[in-house]
Amino acid sequence: MPDQRGTHEALPDRRNESVLVYINGEFYPRDEAKISVFDSGFLVGDGVWEGIRLHDGAFAFLDAHLDRLFEGAKAIDLEVGKTREELTGALRETVQTNGMTTGVHLRLMVTRGDKKTPSQDPRLALGGPNIVIIAEHKVVDPEVKQAGVNLFTSTVRRPPPDTLDQKLNCHSKLHEVVALVQAIRAGADEALMLDPTGAVATCNATNFFIVRRGEVWTSTGQYSLNGITRRIVIELCTAHDIPVFERAFSLTDVYGADEAFVTGTFGGITPVRSVDGREIGAGKRGGLTARLDVHYKEAVARAALEGT
């Protein structure tokens, strides 16, 4: 099988072997950090989470991430148990305890807490939510960032909002995992997923964009995660007079695109080389993708400086 590396591929960093993990206000060595087998997230995927970047001592786009976390928690009727300020304090305590200043990716997870017996029933939860923060020294593999990724269109569709609202950044990710397994088995790096109508929706873990004749297209957003980076890229296009559209489009549009890229908190903007064996454009990072990458890095630095 050829070398396959997705958008979450990071450079090895031995410092991560000794990171301390935050669990409900206490810190534990990595190999001792544990949650009960009765935890709601472990039992039934009942929880919400955020991936957050620490850049030059500040959390980039923190307000947007906390907005999404609390909106998701409200949607599933989960009481977070902490205010925004308290969660921010826990994030800061985590990176300070680990002596971290930049080049860090944090996973903030909130589940409904431990159940008194294995069950879906939220009324069986005991003692409030479980809150976990894992901070790691993580820098994107520059080879992936430069060369890009190959995608394969999965047969697994993104479900409609009345099945599982894809705007929820929740722990229930099995459909995305299965889509990724298909892509890996097909020799690709990640999966492209369609919506119930057959239009292009998103990737299994990132948002998807194409460039056609100088225009940037992404999906309607109705069947994909409300990505923070996705939103920022759309705003950057508008700010820099780049035509951008949230619209329904097909795989035919994708195969004929001049460029394609995916977005996510960790990887930022990553070019797409091919989809289903069809080379996209010249099969490498295009000019508009490179331009947006520069604007995005500037936006991250600006957000860190402003502390937002």
PyMOL commands that set and color helices and strands:
alter all, ss='L'
color gray80, all
select helices_A, chain A and resi 14-18+30-32+40-44+62-75+84-97+122-124+142-147+161-164+174-185+228-239+251-255+287-306
alter helices_A, ss='H'
color red, helices_A
select strands_A, chain A and resi 20-23+26-29+47-55+58-59+104-111+114-115+125-126+130-137+149-153+190-194+200-203+207-212+215-218+244-246+259-264+268-275+278-279
alter strands_A, ss='S'
color yellow, strands_A
deselect
rebuild
show_as cartoon
